[in-house]
Amino acid sequence: MAVEVKTIGSSGQISLGKQNAKRTVTVEEVEDGVWLVKAARVIPENELWLHSAPASETLGRATEWAERNPPRASDLDKLAAKLKKRR
């Protein structure tokens, strides 16, 4: 791993190179003057539930089912008749 010497600018910023532009990172101050920078992916709060165990397991089963059962054309007349019988 190459070591580079960087200077923190007057605005408190440091460049990690153009190859890292637009990446999201976490910055952890491990101790005074020591920072740990890690590339990260962020999950929007309103999508966190998708990563909980119950939802994740359900989505996994649904994905497996969809892979085993490719889409096929529906007979809408047959479906309508089936729905009328349930009333």
N, C-alpha and C positions, 0 to 999 in steps of 0.2 A: 504494500500500500504506500503510495507516494505521499509525502508530507509537503504541504504548501503553507507558506506564511502569508496571511491576509491581514489587512488593517481594517478595523471597524470604522466606517465613515462617521462624520460629525452628526449624521441623522440616526446613527445606531444601526446602520445596515451593513451587511457583508454579502458579496457576490459568491455564489457557488458555481458559477459558470453558465453559459447560455444553454448548455445541454440539459440543465435542470430548470430552465424557465417554465413557469406555469405549473410546476409540481407542487403538491401539497405536502407539507412536512410537519412533524411535531418537533418542538424544541424543549428539551428538559434541562434545567440547570441542576446538574448533579451535585456541584458544590460551587462555592464562589469562584468564578472565572473558568468553570468547566461546563461546557454545554454538550449535550448529546442530540444530534440532529438525525431524524429518521424519516424516510419517505413514508407517506401515509395515504390511506383512502378514507374518506369521510362518508358516513351513512346519514342521510337526512333523518331528523328525529321522527318524522311521520312515517318512515319506512323501517324503523328499528324493530317493530313487531314482526316483520318478515324473517328476522334472524333469531327470534326466540324459538326454543325447542318445539313447542306444539305447532307453530306455523311452519317452521322449517321442515319438520317431519311430514306434515300434510302436503306441502308443496313438493317435497321429494316424491311422495306416493303419486301425486297427480302427474308429475313429470314422467315417472315410470309408466303410468297407465297410458298417457298420451303417446309415448314412444312405442308401446305395444299395440295401440289402437289408432291407426292412421285415420284421418278425416275421410268421411264418405258422404255422398249426397243424401239428403233427407227427403222422404216422401211426405210432403206437407199435408196431403189429403189423409193419409193414414194416421199421422200425428193428430190432426184435428178430430178425427173420428175417435181416437183413443181418449182425448181430452173430454169429449162430449160424454163418453161412457162413465167417466169419473164423477160427473155432476150429479 
